[in-house]
Amino acid sequence: MCLGVPGQVVEITTDVLGMNMGKVSFGGIVKEVCLAYTSNVQVGEYVIVHVGFAISTIDEEEAGKVFELLREMGDLEELDVSQPEA
């Protein structure tokens, strides 16, 4: 099953190619995400992330509901993988 996971944008940067990138927090686990499809997103807002790409924005209340449901289902373990420092 393909799954999009909600997360909060905590930092926005531009990479060397000019692409919008960001750090997104998934309940305290922070991952680097491409923000090219959500170019108007601001720090503090929530996005749905699928395979490293933010594919849409979502409001905070809905993000909380989805995140809690995923936690209950046990579908968040894959996020708890260490990543090399950028």
CORHUPE-V677078 format. One record per residue. N is the residue number from 1. SS is DSSP state (helix for helix, strand for strand, loop for the rest). D_FIRST is the distance of its C-alpha to the first C-alpha in Angstrom with 1 decimal. Layout:
n/ss/d_first
N/SS/D_FIRST
N/SS/D_FIRST
//
This chain:
n/ss/d_first
1/loop/0.0
2/loop/3.8
3/loop/6.3
4/loop/10.0
5/strand/12.5
6/strand/16.0
7/strand/19.0
8/strand/22.7
9/strand/24.4
10/strand/27.3
11/strand/28.8
12/strand/28.8
13/strand/30.4
14/strand/30.9
15/loop/30.3
16/loop/33.0
17/loop/31.6
18/loop/31.9
19/loop/28.1
20/strand/27.3
21/strand/25.5
22/strand/25.1
23/strand/24.5
24/strand/22.0
25/strand/22.2
26/strand/19.3
27/loop/21.5
28/loop/24.0
29/strand/21.8
30/strand/22.7
31/strand/20.9
32/strand/22.2
33/strand/20.3
34/strand/21.2
35/loop/22.6
36/helix/23.6
37/helix/21.5
38/helix/22.9
39/loop/26.5
40/loop/28.2
41/loop/26.4
42/loop/28.9
43/loop/29.0
44/loop/28.2
45/loop/25.7
46/strand/22.0
47/strand/19.2
48/strand/15.5
49/strand/14.3
50/strand/11.5
51/loop/12.2
52/loop/15.8
53/strand/16.6
54/strand/17.6
55/strand/16.5
56/strand/18.4
57/strand/20.7
58/strand/20.5
59/loop/23.4
60/helix/24.1
61/helix/24.0
62/helix/20.6
63/helix/19.2
64/helix/20.8
65/helix/19.3
66/helix/15.7
67/helix/16.5
68/helix/18.2
69/helix/15.5
70/helix/13.0
71/helix/16.1
72/helix/16.8
73/helix/13.4
74/loop/14.0
75/loop/11.0
76/loop/13.7
77/helix/15.2
78/helix/13.8
79/helix/15.8
80/loop/18.9
81/loop/19.7
82/loop/23.0
83/loop/23.5
84/loop/26.8
85/loop/29.1
86/loop/29.3
//
